[in-house]
Amino acid sequence: MSKNTVSKRTVRCLAFEPKHLKDALALSRQAQWPHRLEDWSLTLALSRGLVAVDAGAPEGAQVVGTVLMTPYGEDAATINMVIVDEGWRGQGLGRRLMDEAMDLAGDRPLRLVATTDGLPLYEKLGFREVGAVLQHQGEGGSAQFAKEDVAPAGRDDRTAIAALDRQAFGADRSQLLERFADVGSFTLLRRNGAPVGFAALRDFGRGQVIGPVVAPDADGAKALIGPIIAANSGKFLRVDTTADTGLGPWLADCGLRHVGGGIAMRRPAPTASAPVSTPASAAPVSTFALASQALG
């Protein structure tokens, strides 16, 4: 269907339900995204969202756009999986989906990872660039890292993992972490016997993704990621890090080459006067790898 024959009056925005997942998967494949049906299903289970439906399509209702809003309590939310069918682009449908998703988010501070093409729209909506996301992937090989006290995490470690993630991310993502524990595994870093970092590993797209990774410093992050790469040598792995972590060159040396990324954006932009609240006894930790570009 050409753009000239599309009528905006035939578009309806409906609540995103599991019955829409197969159509959403087709849209992500059209956009050359690697997501499997299972990846869509996991993200939808953590989110609220909408689909844009072409009710006038000859074959009946047809999904021509998607958006999800993933809330983390009242502290933050990510806007993600924003896709518009290529035959409907340039007609304001992306803006309409974003407006709907922002309404769902309410007063929560928002985060997203933008493409260069999407940047102008997000800037118009009040999002501001806060960094660069670097996508590294490939068949991992040898990894050089300092040996530390790193071991598989158990169920009893989940509270500590959630607390470390909240300290680094700035919002409670317990539900997301519990879902990741159901479908993947966690590794815990201890120093002086205390948990100070973790890494998650789960199936995603073409292989597996390492993230989130939270640690007190880059050496700790490497100590968490390195054994995972070594244990999965020759298997397809992906890590989404940020430029400010400095992990990019090391990941490339490990066989995970830089293949692209995105622009980290927030609305409103964070300020230096609004640090994340952490217990006085807690050492500072940072996020060295995202859960995913969609989930932050």
C-alpha positions in Angstrom: 0.0 0.0 0.0 1.5 3.3 -1.0 1.6 6.4 1.3 -0.7 8.2 -1.1 -3.5 5.6 -0.6 -3.3 5.5 3.2 -6.1 7.2 5.1 -5.4 8.4 8.6 -9.1 7.9 9.4 -8.6 4.1 9.3 -6.0 4.1 12.1 -7.1 3.1 15.6 -4.9 2.8 18.6 -5.8 -0.2 20.7 -4.3 -1.7 23.9 -1.4 -4.0 23.1 -2.5 -7.5 23.9 -0.8 -11.0 23.5 -2.9 -11.6 20.4 -1.0 -8.8 18.6 2.4 -10.3 19.2 2.7 -12.1 15.9 1.9 -8.9 14.0 4.4 -7.0 16.1 7.1 -9.6 15.4 6.4 -9.1 11.6 7.0 -5.4 12.1 10.2 -5.9 13.9 11.5 -8.2 11.2 10.6 -5.6 8.6 12.7 -3.2 10.6 15.5 -5.8 10.7 15.4 -6.2 14.5 16.6 -9.5 16.0 13.7 -10.0 18.4 12.1 -13.4 18.7 8.4 -13.9 19.7 9.7 -14.9 23.2 11.5 -11.5 23.4 8.4 -9.6 22.5 6.3 -11.6 24.9 8.7 -11.0 27.8 8.8 -7.2 27.2 5.0 -7.1 26.9 4.5 -8.9 30.1 6.5 -6.2 31.9 4.8 -3.3 30.0 1.7 -1.5 28.9 1.4 -0.5 25.3 -0.6 0.2 22.2 -0.9 -1.0 18.6 -2.0 1.1 15.7 -4.4 -0.8 13.6 -5.3 -0.3 10.0 -9.0 -1.2 10.3 -9.5 -0.6 6.5 -7.0 -3.2 5.4 -8.5 -5.7 2.9 -7.5 -8.6 5.1 -9.1 -7.1 8.2 -7.5 -5.3 11.1 -3.7 -5.0 10.5 -1.1 -3.8 13.0 0.9 -1.0 11.4 2.6 0.4 14.5 3.6 -0.5 18.1 4.8 1.1 21.2 5.4 -0.1 24.8 5.8 1.7 28.1 7.7 -0.3 30.7 7.1 1.2 34.2 9.5 0.7 37.2 7.3 1.6 40.1 6.6 5.3 40.0 10.3 6.2 39.7 10.9 5.7 36.0 9.7 4.2 32.8 11.2 3.3 29.4 9.5 3.9 26.1 10.4 1.1 23.7 9.5 -1.0 20.7 8.4 2.1 18.7 7.9 0.7 15.2 5.9 2.1 12.3 5.2 0.0 9.2 7.4 1.4 6.4 4.3 2.1 4.3 2.9 4.4 7.0 6.0 6.4 7.9 6.1 10.2 7.5 2.4 10.7 8.4 2.6 11.4 12.1 1.9 7.9 13.3 5.1 7.7 15.3 4.2 11.0 17.1 0.7 9.7 17.9 2.1 6.4 19.3 4.6 8.4 21.5 1.9 10.7 22.8 -0.2 7.7 23.8 2.7 6.0 25.5 3.6 9.1 27.4 0.0 9.4 28.6 0.3 5.8 29.9 3.5 6.8 31.8 1.9 9.6 33.6 4.3 11.6 35.7 7.1 9.1 35.6 10.5 10.3 34.3 11.1 8.7 30.9 14.1 7.0 29.3 14.6 5.6 25.8 17.3 4.7 23.3 16.8 6.6 20.0 18.0 6.0 16.5 19.4 8.9 14.5 16.1 8.9 12.5 14.0 9.1 15.6 16.1 11.8 17.3 14.2 14.8 15.9 10.8 13.5 17.1 12.0 12.7 20.6 13.7 16.1 20.9 10.4 17.8 20.0 8.7 15.7 22.8 11.2 17.0 25.4 13.7 14.2 25.5 17.4 15.2 25.8 20.5 13.2 24.9 22.4 11.9 27.9 24.9 9.4 26.3 25.7 6.9 23.6 24.7 3.2 23.7 27.2 0.9 22.0 26.0 -2.5 20.8 28.7 -5.2 20.8 28.1 -8.7 19.6 29.8 -11.7 18.0 31.1 -15.1 18.9 33.1 -14.5 22.0 36.7 -15.8 22.4 39.3 -15.3 25.0 38.8 -12.6 27.6 41.5 -11.0 29.8 40.3 -10.0 33.2 41.4 -10.0 36.9 40.1 -13.0 38.9 37.7 -12.0 41.6 35.2 -13.7 43.9 32.6 -14.4 41.2 30.1 -17.2 41.5 26.6 -18.2 40.3 23.8 -16.4 42.2 21.1 -18.3 44.1 17.6 -17.5 45.0 18.7 -16.1 48.3 20.8 -13.5 46.4 17.9 -11.9 44.6 17.2 -9.3 47.2 20.8 -8.2 47.1 20.8 -8.1 43.3 17.6 -6.0 43.2 19.1 -3.6 45.7 22.3 -3.2 43.6 20.3 -2.7 40.5 18.1 0.0 42.1 21.2 1.8 43.3 22.7 1.8 39.8 19.5 2.4 37.8 17.6 4.7 40.1 14.4 2.8 40.2 13.0 -0.6 41.4 13.2 -3.2 38.7 12.5 -6.2 40.9 9.8 -7.5 38.6 12.1 -7.4 35.6 14.9 -9.1 37.5 12.6 -11.9 38.7 11.5 -12.5 35.1 15.2 -12.7 34.0 15.9 -15.2 36.8 13.1 -17.4 35.5 14.5 -17.5 31.9 18.2 -17.0 32.5 20.9 -16.9 35.2 22.8 -14.5 37.4 26.4 -14.2 38.5 27.3 -12.4 41.7 30.5 -10.5 42.5 31.6 -10.3 46.1 34.4 -8.2 47.8 35.2 -8.8 51.4 32.3 -11.3 51.4 29.7 -8.7 50.5 27.8 -8.6 47.2 28.9 -5.6 45.2 27.9 -6.5 41.6 26.1 -8.9 39.3 25.6 -9.9 35.7 22.6 -11.5 34.0 22.6 -13.9 31.0 19.6 -14.9 29.0 18.5 -15.9 25.5 17.7 -13.1 23.2 17.6 -12.6 19.4 20.3 -14.5 17.6 21.9 -15.9 20.8 22.3 -14.6 24.3 22.6 -11.2 25.9 24.7 -10.3 28.9 23.0 -7.6 30.9 22.2 -5.9 33.1 25.7 -5.7 34.5 26.2 -3.7 37.7 29.6 -3.3 39.4 31.5 -0.8 41.5 34.2 -0.3 38.8 35.3 -1.4 35.3 37.5 -4.2 36.7 34.5 -5.6 38.6 32.4 -5.5 35.4 35.1 -7.3 33.5 35.4 -9.9 36.2 31.7 -10.6 35.8 31.5 -10.5 32.0 34.8 -12.3 31.3 33.9 -15.7 32.6 30.6 -15.6 30.8 32.3 -15.0 27.5 34.9 -17.7 28.2 32.2 -20.2 29.1 30.3 -19.5 25.9 33.3 -19.3 23.5 32.1 -19.6 19.9 28.5 -18.8 20.8 26.7 -15.6 19.7 26.7 -13.1 22.5 25.5 -9.5 22.8 26.3 -6.7 25.2 24.7 -3.2 25.2 27.1 -0.9 27.1 27.5 2.9 27.2 30.4 4.9 25.9 31.2 6.3 29.4 31.9 2.9 30.8 35.0 2.5 28.7 34.3 -1.2 28.1 34.0 -1.0 24.3 37.6 -1.7 23.4 37.9 -4.6 25.9 34.7 -6.1 24.5 36.1 -5.9 21.0 39.2 -7.6 22.2 37.0 -10.4 23.5 35.5 -10.9 20.1 32.3 -8.8 20.6 32.7 -6.2 17.9 31.0 -2.8 17.9 28.1 -3.0 15.3 26.0 0.0 16.1 24.0 1.4 19.0 21.8 4.3 19.8 21.4 7.6 21.6 20.4 7.4 25.3 17.7 10.0 26.1 15.7 11.1 29.1 12.7 13.3 29.8 13.3 15.4 31.8 17.1 15.3 31.6 18.8 14.3 34.9 20.6 17.0 36.9 23.7 16.8 39.0 21.6 18.0 42.0 19.3 14.9 41.9 21.5 11.9 42.7 20.1 8.4 43.2 19.2 7.8 46.8 21.3 5.0 48.3 21.9 3.6 51.8 24.8 5.4 53.6 26.6 2.1 54.0 26.4 1.2 50.3 29.4 1.6 48.1 28.6 3.4 44.8 27.9 1.1 41.8 27.1 1.8 38.2 25.5 0.1 35.2 28.1 -1.3 32.8 25.6 -3.1 30.5 21.9 -2.5 29.9 19.2 -5.2 30.3 18.5 -4.3 26.7 18.1 -1.1 24.7 14.3 -1.5 25.2 14.4 -2.0 29.0 17.3 0.2 30.0 
